[in-house]
Amino acid sequence: MSVAIQSEAIDVAAEYAQLVGGRPGAAVATFTGYVRDHSDQHAVTELELEHYPEMAHKVLESLGQSAAERFGLSNWRIVHRFGRLAVSETIVWVGAVADHRGEAISACELMMDTLKTDAPFWKREQGPAGEQWVASRDTDMARRARWRSGEAQ
Amino acid sequence: MASGSVSITIKLFSTLREALGESKFELAISDISKASAQVDVAAIKVLLSQRGAAWKEAMNQPNLVHALNHKVVFTDAVVSEGDELAFFPPMTGG
């Protein structure tokens, strides 16, 4: 039940082992996000992630706890990178341990959907076309809104 | 405060940090803080808008996000001595 915000690569195997070994449950779900080599319009060679450290930590802690309460998790973990990231590097990893698969999967989805719009991180893409800040997406806001309206279970 | 002065920390991130060339500074608000008046985020935005065209544009962005002491707030949130007020565009992590 913890958060890590780090510049180093995420050791997914080690994170998984610690998540499951700490508090075993019947169902484990995880999500790993990687740097893509393209955006909607152009090629991407590198990503830079700026963040607001103190606030980011509080927001991630809070949304992990919310997911734990909502889905009865026995354990959860959120790891988010900052700094310069190359294509195919991990950006984010979330994991949830619950009694049943539905709760574990939904918890990961809730943590990711909320993280995208509520955690103070900003992506800047670099590519042949130059550098540019990534704009927020309406689809991300819509996915976030589902959890508020109760549409998502 | 008895003196009618409030000092807060302003932080700027991402596009705002770049456009305004500052990431963190202290702001003393003595000119708009009357004895009985409360200073809210909207008042701070007005004050910062007076720093020039770039500030005015930044503070009037329709999608501007403001976080008071690490929590996203509306412009009617009241600011107190020692608070940290951050401005930034919509978040794009994950």
gemmi code that builds the backbone of each chain (N, CA, C; Angstrom):
import gemmi

chains = {
    "A": [
        ("MET", (0.853, -1.181, 0.000), (0.000, 0.000, 0.000), (0.884, 1.224, 0.000)),
        ("SER", (1.502, 1.461, -1.145), (2.472, 2.548, -1.164), (2.651, 3.132, -2.559)),
        ("VAL", (3.374, 4.260, -2.561), (3.607, 5.034, -3.778), (5.109, 5.233, -3.953)),
        ("ALA", (5.579, 5.202, -5.174), (6.961, 5.579, -5.462), (6.959, 6.494, -6.677)),
        ("ILE", (7.713, 7.593, -6.570), (7.892, 8.496, -7.704), (9.396, 8.561, -7.926)),
        ("GLN", (9.846, 8.086, -9.081), (11.284, 7.881, -9.262), (11.732, 8.207, -10.677)),
        ("SER", (13.028, 8.521, -10.811), (13.596, 8.766, -12.137), (14.118, 7.467, -12.736)),
        ("GLU", (14.449, 6.479, -11.897), (14.993, 5.219, -12.382), (13.915, 4.383, -13.067)),
        ("ALA", (14.370, 3.442, -13.889), (13.451, 2.516, -14.547), (12.676, 1.725, -13.494)),
        ("ILE", (11.481, 1.294, -13.865), (10.659, 0.506, -12.937), (11.013, -0.971, -13.115)),
        ("ASP", (11.402, -1.619, -12.035), (11.694, -3.049, -12.067), (10.369, -3.789, -11.844)),
        ("VAL", (9.696, -4.079, -12.950), (8.340, -4.626, -12.879), (8.312, -5.964, -12.135)),
        ("ALA", (9.301, -6.831, -12.391), (9.329, -8.143, -11.728), (9.469, -7.992, -10.216)),
        ("ALA", (10.352, -7.091, -9.812), (10.567, -6.868, -8.378), (9.335, -6.246, -7.732)),
        ("GLU", (8.707, -5.305, -8.449), (7.489, -4.674, -7.923), (6.385, -5.723, -7.744)),
        ("TYR", (6.244, -6.593, -8.738), (5.200, -7.622, -8.679), (5.442, -8.556, -7.490)),
        ("ALA", (6.690, -8.992, -7.366), (7.022, -9.930, -6.275), (6.730, -9.309, -4.918)),
        ("GLN", (7.039, -8.030, -4.787), (6.813, -7.361, -3.501), (5.322, -7.150, -3.249)),
        ("LEU", (4.595, -6.830, -4.302), (3.150, -6.607, -4.171), (2.451, -7.874, -3.692)),
        ("VAL", (2.769, -8.999, -4.322), (2.093, -10.260, -4.025), (2.636, -10.904, -2.763)),
        ("GLY", (3.952, -10.825, -2.586), (4.560, -11.462, -1.426), (4.167, -10.813, -0.122)),
        ("GLY", (3.955, -9.504, -0.157), (3.642, -8.772, 1.063), (2.313, -9.167, 1.676)),
        ("ARG", (1.291, -9.196, 0.850), (-0.058, -9.495, 1.341), (-0.774, -10.341, 0.292)),
        ("PRO", (-0.599, -11.649, 0.329), (-1.184, -12.503, -0.708), (-2.707, -12.381, -0.765)),
        ("GLY", (-3.246, -12.482, -1.963), (-4.687, -12.471, -2.158), (-5.024, -13.463, -3.249)),
        ("ALA", (-6.280, -13.576, -3.581), (-6.686, -14.553, -4.583), (-6.532, -14.018, -5.994)),
        ("ALA", (-6.557, -12.677, -6.143), (-6.521, -12.098, -7.486), (-5.555, -10.922, -7.521)),
        ("VAL", (-4.699, -10.919, -8.529), (-3.724, -9.839, -8.694), (-3.861, -9.266, -10.101)),
        ("ALA", (-3.978, -7.951, -10.203), (-4.004, -7.299, -11.516), (-2.963, -6.190, -11.503)),
        ("THR", (-2.298, -6.029, -12.638), (-1.320, -4.941, -12.754), (-1.473, -4.263, -14.113)),
        ("PHE", (-0.991, -3.035, -14.198), (-0.965, -2.326, -15.476), (0.405, -1.665, -15.606)),
        ("THR", (1.000, -1.783, -16.784), (2.280, -1.135, -17.059), (2.130, -0.220, -18.261)),
        ("GLY", (2.530, 1.041, -18.111), (2.474, 1.993, -19.226), (3.881, 2.264, -19.737)),
        ("TYR", (4.046, 2.270, -21.065), (5.354, 2.490, -21.705), (5.322, 3.741, -22.582)),
        ("VAL", (6.492, 4.284, -22.867), (6.609, 5.417, -23.789), (6.378, 4.911, -25.208)),
        ("ARG", (5.423, 5.507, -25.913), (5.145, 5.126, -27.303), (6.108, 5.842, -28.252)),
        ("ASP", (6.284, 5.296, -29.444), (7.177, 5.936, -30.422), (6.415, 6.914, -31.320)),
        ("HIS", (5.172, 7.190, -30.977), (4.397, 8.123, -31.790), (3.300, 8.766, -30.935)),
        ("SER", (2.868, 9.946, -31.357), (1.685, 10.559, -30.763), (0.606, 10.535, -31.842)),
        ("ASP", (-0.442, 11.311, -31.670), (-1.505, 11.332, -32.675), (-1.006, 11.877, -34.007)),
        ("GLN", (-0.071, 12.820, -33.934), (0.351, 13.497, -35.165), (1.752, 13.159, -35.665)),
        ("HIS", (2.673, 12.775, -34.767), (4.063, 12.664, -35.217), (4.848, 11.611, -34.437)),
        ("ALA", (6.068, 11.385, -34.925), (6.953, 10.413, -34.281), (7.506, 10.993, -32.980)),
        ("VAL", (7.754, 10.124, -32.008), (8.300, 10.538, -30.718), (9.575, 9.746, -30.462)),
        ("THR", (10.646, 10.458, -30.089), (11.905, 9.771, -29.807), (12.237, 9.775, -28.316)),
        ("GLU", (11.658, 10.724, -27.604), (11.952, 10.844, -26.176), (10.818, 11.587, -25.484)),
        ("LEU", (10.654, 11.272, -24.211), (9.600, 11.924, -23.439), (10.228, 12.537, -22.190)),
        ("GLU", (9.778, 13.732, -21.839), (10.227, 14.329, -20.585), (9.013, 14.521, -19.688)),
        ("LEU", (9.138, 14.068, -18.465), (8.023, 14.173, -17.526), (8.370, 15.140, -16.412)),
        ("GLU", (7.641, 16.250, -16.381), (7.791, 17.204, -15.274), (6.750, 16.836, -14.221)),
        ("HIS", (7.065, 17.079, -12.964), (6.058, 16.797, -11.932), (6.171, 17.779, -10.772)),
        ("TYR", (5.149, 17.760, -9.949), (5.065, 18.614, -8.750), (5.194, 17.623, -7.585)),
        ("PRO", (6.425, 17.416, -7.100), (6.712, 16.291, -6.209), (5.776, 16.139, -5.001)),
        ("GLU", (5.644, 17.219, -4.215), (4.870, 17.095, -2.971), (3.407, 16.759, -3.259)),
        ("MET", (2.843, 17.440, -4.245), (1.434, 17.211, -4.562), (1.245, 15.842, -5.212)),
        ("ALA", (2.166, 15.458, -6.089), (2.042, 14.172, -6.787), (1.985, 13.030, -5.780)),
        ("HIS", (2.833, 13.095, -4.777), (2.862, 12.028, -3.780), (1.535, 11.948, -3.027)),
        ("LYS", (1.015, 13.103, -2.635), (-0.254, 13.128, -1.897), (-1.407, 12.605, -2.755)),
        ("VAL", (-1.442, 13.027, -4.020), (-2.540, 12.621, -4.909), (-2.502, 11.109, -5.150)),
        ("LEU", (-1.308, 10.576, -5.417), (-1.203, 9.137, -5.686), (-1.561, 8.319, -4.438)),
        ("GLU", (-1.121, 8.766, -3.266), (-1.480, 8.097, -2.006), (-2.997, 8.074, -1.836)),
        ("SER", (-3.590, 9.214, -2.096), (-5.031, 9.354, -1.903), (-5.818, 8.476, -2.863)),
        ("LEU", (-5.399, 8.426, -4.128), (-6.180, 7.618, -5.055), (-5.941, 6.122, -4.841)),
        ("GLY", (-4.763, 5.753, -4.349), (-4.531, 4.349, -3.985), (-5.430, 3.935, -2.831)),
        ("GLN", (-5.527, 4.812, -1.843), (-6.385, 4.523, -0.683), (-7.853, 4.467, -1.085)),
        ("SER", (-8.262, 5.351, -1.999), (-9.652, 5.350, -2.475), (-9.972, 4.037, -3.174)),
        ("ALA", (-9.040, 3.577, -4.013), (-9.245, 2.317, -4.730), (-9.307, 1.156, -3.740)),
        ("ALA", (-8.454, 1.212, -2.719), (-8.420, 0.142, -1.717), (-9.741, 0.050, -0.958)),
        ("GLU", (-10.286, 1.217, -0.601), (-11.556, 1.238, 0.128), (-12.700, 0.783, -0.761)),
        ("ARG", (-12.715, 1.261, -1.988), (-13.821, 0.966, -2.904), (-13.862, -0.509, -3.289)),
        ("PHE", (-12.673, -1.105, -3.473), (-12.638, -2.478, -3.973), (-12.095, -3.488, -2.964)),
        ("GLY", (-11.909, -3.066, -1.721), (-11.479, -3.991, -0.676), (-10.136, -4.637, -0.949)),
        ("LEU", (-9.179, -3.837, -1.386), (-7.867, -4.387, -1.727), (-7.083, -4.772, -0.476)),
        ("SER", (-6.333, -5.871, -0.564), (-5.442, -6.229, 0.545), (-4.065, -5.604, 0.336)),
        ("ASN", (-3.783, -5.197, -0.911), (-2.536, -4.480, -1.172), (-2.646, -3.713, -2.484)),
        ("TRP", (-1.885, -2.649, -2.611), (-1.807, -1.881, -3.858), (-0.491, -1.138, -3.905)),
        ("ARG", (-0.099, -0.779, -5.129), (1.162, -0.059, -5.307), (1.062, 0.785, -6.573)),
        ("ILE", (1.560, 2.007, -6.510), (1.617, 2.884, -7.683), (3.065, 3.378, -7.821)),
        ("VAL", (3.646, 3.188, -9.004), (5.001, 3.681, -9.270), (4.933, 4.565, -10.511)),
        ("HIS", (5.448, 5.797, -10.408), (5.403, 6.727, -11.537), (6.792, 7.321, -11.748)),
        ("ARG", (7.200, 7.425, -13.022), (8.511, 7.985, -13.356), (8.433, 9.498, -13.520)),
        ("PHE", (9.606, 10.146, -13.470), (9.740, 11.536, -13.894), (11.109, 11.683, -14.562)),
        ("GLY", (11.323, 12.803, -15.254), (12.589, 13.025, -15.946), (12.524, 12.597, -17.401)),
        ("ARG", (13.694, 12.331, -17.979), (13.756, 11.972, -19.396), (13.607, 10.465, -19.575)),
        ("LEU", (12.717, 10.088, -20.513), (12.444, 8.671, -20.761), (12.572, 8.383, -22.260)),
        ("ALA", (13.230, 7.281, -22.591), (13.358, 6.875, -23.990), (12.141, 6.051, -24.395)),
        ("VAL", (11.938, 5.921, -25.695), (10.842, 5.095, -26.215), (10.964, 3.676, -25.664)),
        ("SER", (9.832, 3.106, -25.295), (9.717, 1.741, -24.750), (10.080, 1.623, -23.275)),
        ("GLU", (10.497, 2.723, -22.652), (10.734, 2.657, -21.206), (9.399, 2.692, -20.475)),
        ("THR", (9.390, 2.158, -19.251), (8.173, 2.202, -18.449), (7.945, 3.608, -17.905)),
        ("ILE", (6.693, 4.057, -17.960), (6.341, 5.356, -17.360), (5.657, 5.140, -16.016)),
        ("VAL", (4.763, 4.154, -16.005), (3.912, 3.981, -14.827), (3.609, 2.499, -14.625)),
        ("TRP", (3.443, 2.118, -13.356), (3.068, 0.742, -13.039), (2.122, 0.792, -11.836)),
        ("VAL", (0.983, 0.119, -11.977), (0.082, 0.019, -10.825), (-0.262, -1.457, -10.600)),
        ("GLY", (-0.476, -1.814, -9.365), (-0.832, -3.189, -9.040), (-1.865, -3.220, -7.930)),
        ("ALA", (-2.767, -4.215, -7.987), (-3.821, -4.339, -6.967), (-4.032, -5.809, -6.620)),
        ("VAL", (-4.182, -6.079, -5.340), (-4.441, -7.436, -4.854), (-5.804, -7.444, -4.167)),
        ("ALA", (-6.681, -8.366, -4.602), (-8.037, -8.437, -4.033), (-8.468, -9.889, -3.905)),
        ("ASP", (-9.685, -10.103, -3.427), (-10.213, -11.467, -3.305), (-10.662, -12.021, -4.651)),
        ("HIS", (-11.103, -11.114, -5.535), (-11.645, -11.563, -6.821), (-11.093, -10.711, -7.962)),
        ("ARG", (-11.117, -11.283, -9.179), (-10.509, -10.604, -10.328), (-11.184, -9.273, -10.657)),
        ("GLY", (-12.513, -9.225, -10.520), (-13.234, -8.004, -10.874), (-12.731, -6.808, -10.087)),
        ("GLU", (-12.581, -7.009, -8.795), (-12.122, -5.918, -7.936), (-10.680, -5.521, -8.267)),
        ("ALA", (-9.834, -6.507, -8.499), (-8.422, -6.212, -8.787), (-8.287, -5.449, -10.105)),
        ("ILE", (-9.006, -5.908, -11.131), (-8.931, -5.251, -12.450), (-9.521, -3.844, -12.381)),
        ("SER", (-10.687, -3.728, -11.751), (-11.330, -2.411, -11.649), (-10.475, -1.430, -10.858)),
        ("ALA", (-9.813, -1.926, -9.829), (-8.971, -1.045, -9.009), (-7.831, -0.473, -9.844)),
        ("CYS", (-7.221, -1.313, -10.684), (-6.139, -0.829, -11.554), (-6.677, 0.214, -12.521)),
        ("GLU", (-7.866, -0.055, -13.056), (-8.466, 0.873, -14.018), (-8.790, 2.208, -13.342)),
        ("LEU", (-9.335, 2.137, -12.146), (-9.649, 3.366, -11.405), (-8.368, 4.150, -11.105)),
        ("MET", (-7.339, 3.453, -10.649), (-6.093, 4.147, -10.309), (-5.510, 4.822, -11.548)),
        ("MET", (-5.524, 4.134, -12.680), (-4.961, 4.715, -13.910), (-5.816, 5.871, -14.437)),
        ("ASP", (-7.131, 5.679, -14.465), (-8.011, 6.728, -14.992), (-7.924, 7.999, -14.143)),
        ("THR", (-7.793, 7.831, -12.836), (-7.736, 8.979, -11.933), (-6.367, 9.640, -11.997)),
        ("LEU", (-5.348, 8.799, -12.065), (-3.968, 9.286, -12.128), (-3.748, 10.196, -13.336)),
        ("LYS", (-4.303, 9.788, -14.477), (-4.117, 10.537, -15.726), (-4.554, 11.999, -15.619)),
        ("THR", (-5.633, 12.238, -14.914), (-6.193, 13.590, -14.876), (-5.936, 14.330, -13.562)),
        ("ASP", (-5.604, 13.588, -12.484), (-5.510, 14.217, -11.162), (-4.087, 14.345, -10.611)),
        ("ALA", (-3.170, 13.537, -11.114), (-1.806, 13.578, -10.568), (-0.977, 14.597, -11.367)),
        ("PRO", (-0.273, 15.500, -10.653), (0.433, 16.589, -11.338), (1.731, 16.147, -12.024)),
        ("PHE", (1.545, 15.566, -13.203), (2.653, 15.216, -14.102), (2.310, 15.825, -15.458)),
        ("TRP", (3.344, 16.258, -16.175), (3.128, 16.831, -17.509), (4.159, 16.246, -18.461)),
        ("LYS", (3.658, 15.728, -19.579), (4.543, 15.111, -20.565), (4.942, 16.126, -21.643)),
        ("ARG", (6.217, 16.067, -22.023), (6.667, 16.834, -23.180), (7.357, 15.856, -24.126)),
        ("GLU", (6.849, 15.794, -25.336), (7.387, 14.861, -26.329), (8.476, 15.519, -27.145)),
        ("GLN", (9.457, 14.712, -27.492), (10.512, 15.183, -28.376), (10.569, 14.255, -29.577)),
        ("GLY", (10.732, 14.834, -30.755), (10.806, 14.031, -31.978), (11.399, 14.846, -33.099)),
        ("PRO", (11.385, 14.283, -34.322), (11.934, 14.994, -35.482), (11.282, 16.359, -35.683)),
        ("ALA", (10.034, 16.496, -35.258), (9.303, 17.757, -35.449), (9.608, 18.775, -34.350)),
        ("GLY", (10.460, 18.395, -33.384), (10.774, 19.302, -32.288), (10.127, 18.855, -30.986)),
        ("GLU", (10.076, 19.781, -30.018), (9.512, 19.461, -28.705), (8.126, 20.058, -28.565)),
        ("GLN", (7.270, 19.348, -27.895), (5.981, 19.974, -27.579), (5.309, 19.315, -26.377)),
        ("TRP", (4.620, 20.140, -25.592), (3.887, 19.645, -24.437), (2.686, 18.846, -24.927)),
        ("VAL", (2.397, 17.781, -24.226), (1.240, 16.962, -24.574), (-0.018, 17.630, -24.017)),
        ("ALA", (-1.024, 17.755, -24.857), (-2.284, 18.356, -24.402), (-3.145, 17.293, -23.730)),
        ("SER", (-3.957, 17.721, -22.769), (-4.852, 16.760, -22.110), (-5.910, 16.313, -23.118)),
        ("ARG", (-6.393, 15.083, -22.931), (-7.361, 14.511, -23.870), (-8.757, 14.489, -23.262)),
        ("ASP", (-9.721, 14.778, -24.103), (-11.109, 14.708, -23.655), (-11.472, 13.283, -23.243)),
        ("THR", (-10.872, 12.304, -23.956), (-11.198, 10.909, -23.632), (-10.720, 10.552, -22.222)),
        ("ASP", (-9.585, 11.144, -21.804), (-9.097, 10.895, -20.447), (-10.050, 11.505, -19.419)),
        ("MET", (-10.543, 12.717, -19.729), (-11.479, 13.368, -18.814), (-12.775, 12.561, -18.724)),
        ("ALA", (-13.200, 12.007, -19.848), (-14.442, 11.225, -19.872), (-14.275, 9.942, -19.056)),
        ("ARG", (-13.112, 9.313, -19.190), (-12.865, 8.080, -18.420), (-12.826, 8.391, -16.925)),
        ("ARG", (-12.254, 9.532, -16.581), (-12.192, 9.947, -15.184), (-13.600, 10.199, -14.653)),
        ("ALA", (-14.425, 10.839, -15.473), (-15.781, 11.210, -15.053), (-16.651, 9.979, -14.777)),
        ("ARG", (-16.381, 8.879, -15.478), (-17.178, 7.662, -15.260), (-17.143, 7.227, -13.803)),
        ("TRP", (-15.985, 7.378, -13.164), (-15.845, 6.915, -11.780), (-16.599, 7.811, -10.807)),
        ("ARG", (-16.716, 9.093, -11.172), (-17.476, 10.013, -10.309), (-18.961, 9.747, -10.425)),
        ("SER", (-19.421, 9.486, -11.658), (-20.847, 9.322, -11.890), (-21.346, 7.964, -11.425)),
        ("GLY", (-20.401, 7.034, -11.167), (-20.811, 5.710, -10.746), (-21.120, 4.798, -11.912)),
        ("GLU", (-20.862, 5.294, -13.131), (-21.099, 4.492, -14.333), (-20.189, 3.269, -14.348)),
        ("ALA", (-18.931, 3.477, -13.953), (-17.983, 2.363, -13.877), (-18.157, 1.672, -12.532)),
        ("GLN", (-17.990, 0.365, -12.509), (-18.161, -0.379, -11.259), (-16.835, -0.957, -10.798)),
    ],
    "B": [
        ("MET", (-4.376, 38.739, 9.090), (-3.290, 39.211, 9.940), (-3.530, 40.663, 10.340)),
        ("ALA", (-3.019, 41.026, 11.462), (-3.239, 42.377, 11.970), (-2.670, 43.429, 11.024)),
        ("SER", (-1.559, 43.092, 10.392), (-0.908, 44.049, 9.500), (-1.631, 44.168, 8.163)),
        ("GLY", (-2.524, 43.206, 7.873), (-3.218, 43.224, 6.602), (-2.354, 42.716, 5.475)),
        ("SER", (-1.272, 42.047, 5.821), (-0.361, 41.539, 4.800), (-0.290, 40.014, 4.858)),
        ("VAL", (-0.300, 39.403, 3.675), (-0.224, 37.946, 3.597), (0.920, 37.582, 2.657)),
        ("SER", (1.743, 36.640, 3.095), (2.848, 36.199, 2.246), (2.647, 34.731, 1.876)),
        ("ILE", (2.662, 34.439, 0.587), (2.467, 33.053, 0.139), (3.547, 32.672, -0.876)),
        ("THR", (3.641, 31.368, -1.130), (4.587, 30.869, -2.140), (3.808, 30.535, -3.408)),
        ("ILE", (4.285, 31.051, -4.537), (3.673, 30.753, -5.826), (4.563, 29.753, -6.554)),
        ("LYS", (3.956, 28.706, -7.118), (4.709, 27.749, -7.936), (4.057, 27.636, -9.301)),
        ("LEU", (4.900, 27.499, -10.321), (4.410, 27.385, -11.699), (5.008, 26.139, -12.334)),
        ("PHE", (4.208, 25.433, -13.105), (4.701, 24.215, -13.740), (4.381, 24.189, -15.230)),
        ("SER", (5.154, 23.354, -15.925), (4.914, 23.031, -17.334), (4.859, 24.280, -18.213)),
        ("THR", (3.805, 24.435, -18.995), (3.728, 25.540, -19.959), (3.758, 26.907, -19.263)),
        ("LEU", (3.211, 26.984, -18.047), (3.218, 28.275, -17.343), (4.620, 28.640, -16.880)),
        ("ARG", (5.335, 27.647, -16.367), (6.717, 27.864, -15.939), (7.552, 28.375, -17.120)),
        ("GLU", (7.353, 27.742, -18.278), (8.121, 28.140, -19.461), (7.735, 29.530, -19.963)),
        ("ALA", (6.431, 29.777, -20.049), (5.959, 31.048, -20.605), (6.333, 32.226, -19.705)),
        ("LEU", (6.379, 31.987, -18.390), (6.595, 33.092, -17.458), (8.027, 33.146, -16.929)),
        ("GLY", (8.811, 32.116, -17.206), (10.223, 32.125, -16.837), (10.493, 32.053, -15.351)),
        ("GLU", (9.525, 31.569, -14.579), (9.718, 31.426, -13.137), (9.090, 30.121, -12.681)),
        ("SER", (9.672, 29.504, -11.674), (9.086, 28.259, -11.168), (8.590, 28.398, -9.730)),
        ("LYS", (9.190, 29.330, -8.991), (8.800, 29.484, -7.582), (9.210, 30.860, -7.075)),
        ("PHE", (8.319, 31.545, -6.385), (8.680, 32.821, -5.753), (7.706, 33.147, -4.629)),
        ("GLU", (8.132, 34.050, -3.769), (7.290, 34.491, -2.653), (6.486, 35.707, -3.103)),
        ("LEU", (5.236, 35.745, -2.711), (4.374, 36.872, -3.068), (3.793, 37.481, -1.797)),
        ("ALA", (4.074, 38.765, -1.584), (3.509, 39.482, -0.433), (2.290, 40.249, -0.929)),
        ("ILE", (1.177, 40.009, -0.272), (-0.063, 40.658, -0.707), (-0.486, 41.649, 0.354)),
        ("SER", (-0.037, 42.859, 0.185), (-0.414, 43.873, 1.174), (-1.413, 44.864, 0.585)),
        ("ASP", (-1.333, 45.054, -0.737), (-2.163, 46.091, -1.347), (-3.630, 45.704, -1.500)),
        ("ILE", (-3.940, 44.386, -1.547), (-5.356, 44.033, -1.700), (-5.942, 43.437, -0.421)),
        ("SER", (-5.087, 43.242, 0.590), (-5.568, 42.618, 1.811), (-5.984, 43.670, 2.835)),
        ("LYS", (-7.272, 43.933, 2.905), (-7.781, 44.879, 3.905), (-8.046, 44.121, 5.199)),
        ("ALA", (-8.224, 44.855, 6.246), (-8.361, 44.245, 7.568), (-9.413, 43.135, 7.611)),
        ("SER", (-10.548, 43.368, 6.984), (-11.620, 42.386, 7.097), (-11.774, 41.538, 5.831)),
        ("ALA", (-11.062, 41.921, 4.758), (-11.246, 41.208, 3.496), (-10.405, 39.937, 3.445)),
        ("GLN", (-10.976, 38.892, 2.832), (-10.235, 37.660, 2.652), (-9.643, 37.653, 1.248)),
        ("VAL", (-8.459, 37.109, 1.140), (-7.806, 37.009, -0.161), (-8.097, 35.623, -0.728)),
        ("ASP", (-8.685, 35.576, -1.911), (-8.928, 34.273, -2.520), (-8.062, 34.096, -3.772)),
        ("VAL", (-8.183, 32.920, -4.381), (-7.355, 32.611, -5.548), (-7.652, 33.578, -6.693)),
        ("ALA", (-8.905, 33.957, -6.833), (-9.279, 34.903, -7.892), (-8.531, 36.225, -7.725)),
        ("ALA", (-8.400, 36.684, -6.491), (-7.687, 37.947, -6.223), (-6.204, 37.820, -6.564)),
        ("ILE", (-5.636, 36.653, -6.273), (-4.220, 36.423, -6.592), (-4.031, 36.440, -8.108)),
        ("LYS", (-4.984, 35.837, -8.831), (-4.901, 35.821, -10.298), (-4.928, 37.245, -10.861)),
        ("VAL", (-5.776, 38.072, -10.292), (-5.866, 39.470, -10.739), (-4.537, 40.179, -10.469)),
        ("LEU", (-4.005, 39.932, -9.286), (-2.740, 40.571, -8.901), (-1.605, 40.150, -9.843)),
        ("LEU", (-1.525, 38.860, -10.126), (-0.463, 38.357, -11.007), (-0.660, 38.820, -12.457)),
        ("SER", (-1.910, 38.995, -12.852), (-2.208, 39.453, -14.221), (-1.632, 40.831, -14.492)),
        ("GLN", (-1.419, 41.588, -13.400), (-0.894, 42.951, -13.542), (0.607, 42.979, -13.797)),
        ("ARG", (1.227, 41.782, -13.811), (2.685, 41.738, -14.019), (3.080, 41.878, -15.477)),
        ("GLY", (2.119, 41.858, -16.388), (2.461, 42.008, -17.807), (1.570, 41.159, -18.694)),
        ("ALA", (1.788, 41.300, -20.007), (0.926, 40.629, -20.980), (0.981, 39.100, -20.862)),
        ("ALA", (2.196, 38.579, -20.683), (2.345, 37.115, -20.592), (1.609, 36.577, -19.370)),
        ("TRP", (1.691, 37.310, -18.268), (1.005, 36.901, -17.037), (-0.506, 36.982, -17.204)),
        ("LYS", (-0.932, 38.042, -17.846), (-2.371, 38.226, -18.052), (-2.934, 37.063, -18.879)),
        ("GLU", (-2.207, 36.713, -19.921), (-2.649, 35.614, -20.775), (-2.654, 34.289, -20.001)),
        ("ALA", (-1.590, 34.076, -19.239), (-1.474, 32.819, -18.483), (-2.584, 32.677, -17.438)),
        ("MET", (-2.847, 33.754, -16.713), (-3.841, 33.711, -15.633), (-5.276, 33.618, -16.152)),
        ("ASN", (-5.452, 33.953, -17.440), (-6.801, 33.914, -18.013), (-7.039, 32.713, -18.925)),
        ("GLN", (-6.107, 31.770, -18.914), (-6.327, 30.547, -19.687), (-7.559, 29.840, -19.150)),
        ("PRO", (-8.469, 29.445, -20.042), (-9.702, 28.817, -19.569), (-9.482, 27.496, -18.845)),
        ("ASN", (-8.399, 26.795, -19.180), (-8.182, 25.482, -18.548), (-7.127, 25.529, -17.443)),
        ("LEU", (-6.824, 26.729, -16.955), (-5.821, 26.879, -15.892), (-6.255, 26.116, -14.628)),
        ("VAL", (-5.307, 25.350, -14.065), (-5.597, 24.610, -12.829), (-4.869, 25.304, -11.686)),
        ("HIS", (-5.535, 25.450, -10.518), (-4.876, 26.036, -9.354), (-4.955, 25.054, -8.196)),
        ("ALA", (-3.801, 24.856, -7.559), (-3.736, 23.950, -6.412), (-3.259, 24.730, -5.199)),
        ("LEU", (-4.053, 24.700, -4.142), (-3.699, 25.388, -2.906), (-3.237, 24.343, -1.894)),
        ("ASN", (-2.012, 24.465, -1.451), (-1.426, 23.488, -0.531), (-1.613, 22.057, -1.036)),
        ("HIS", (-1.328, 21.878, -2.313), (-1.296, 20.561, -2.975), (-2.676, 19.978, -3.262)),
        ("LYS", (-3.702, 20.799, -3.230), (-5.038, 20.318, -3.541), (-5.691, 21.244, -4.567)),
        ("VAL", (-6.258, 20.651, -5.633), (-6.898, 21.457, -6.661), (-8.117, 22.159, -6.066)),
        ("VAL", (-8.215, 23.474, -6.316), (-9.308, 24.271, -5.737), (-9.955, 25.150, -6.813)),
        ("PHE", (-11.130, 25.672, -6.489), (-11.772, 26.672, -7.335), (-11.210, 28.045, -6.964)),
        ("THR", (-11.578, 29.060, -7.748), (-10.984, 30.390, -7.518), (-11.510, 31.072, -6.251)),
        ("ASP", (-12.537, 30.508, -5.630), (-13.048, 31.143, -4.412), (-12.349, 30.626, -3.140)),
        ("ALA", (-11.360, 29.764, -3.310), (-10.622, 29.252, -2.144), (-9.839, 30.395, -1.492)),
        ("VAL", (-9.921, 30.467, -0.177), (-9.273, 31.555, 0.564), (-7.807, 31.215, 0.843)),
        ("VAL", (-6.958, 32.187, 0.598), (-5.515, 32.004, 0.771), (-5.081, 32.615, 2.103)),
        ("SER", (-4.238, 31.874, 2.833), (-3.772, 32.350, 4.137), (-2.245, 32.429, 4.169)),
        ("GLU", (-1.756, 33.107, 5.184), (-0.318, 33.273, 5.380), (0.412, 31.921, 5.298)),
        ("GLY", (1.485, 31.896, 4.509), (2.307, 30.687, 4.427), (1.816, 29.632, 3.452)),
        ("ASP", (0.678, 29.885, 2.794), (0.144, 28.899, 1.851), (1.029, 28.768, 0.621)),
        ("GLU", (0.841, 27.629, -0.055), (1.525, 27.404, -1.330), (0.462, 27.299, -2.416)),
        ("LEU", (0.552, 28.196, -3.397), (-0.437, 28.225, -4.473), (0.272, 27.935, -5.792)),
        ("ALA", (-0.177, 26.876, -6.471), (0.477, 26.482, -7.723), (-0.489, 26.659, -8.890)),
        ("PHE", (0.083, 27.047, -10.027), (-0.693, 27.191, -11.265), (-0.093, 26.288, -12.329)),
        ("PHE", (-0.957, 25.586, -13.078), (-0.445, 24.718, -14.140), (-1.564, 24.335, -15.102)),
        ("PRO", (-1.188, 23.790, -16.280), (-2.211, 23.345, -17.245), (-2.766, 21.990, -16.824)),
        ("PRO", (-3.793, 21.493, -17.485), (-4.335, 20.165, -17.167), (-3.224, 19.111, -17.170)),
        ("MET", (-3.347, 18.129, -16.286), (-2.280, 17.143, -16.081), (-2.297, 16.058, -17.157)),
        ("THR", (-1.117, 15.564, -17.506), (-1.005, 14.604, -18.606), (-0.056, 13.455, -18.263)),
        ("GLY", (-0.143, 12.960, -17.040), (0.743, 11.861, -16.636), (0.210, 10.509, -17.078)),
        ("GLY", (0.813, 9.482, -16.521), (0.350, 8.117, -16.761), (0.854, 7.511, -18.053)),
    ],
}
model = gemmi.Model(1)
for chain_id, residues in chains.items():
    chain = gemmi.Chain(chain_id)
    for i, (resn, *xyz) in enumerate(residues, 1):
        res = gemmi.Residue()
        res.name, res.seqid = resn, gemmi.SeqId(i, " ")
        for name, pos in zip(("N", "CA", "C"), xyz):
            atom = gemmi.Atom()
            atom.name, atom.element = name, gemmi.Element(name[0])
            atom.pos, atom.b_iso = gemmi.Position(*pos), 0.0
            res.add_atom(atom)
        chain.add_residue(res)
    model.add_chain(chain)
structure = gemmi.Structure()
structure.add_model(model)
structure.setup_entities()
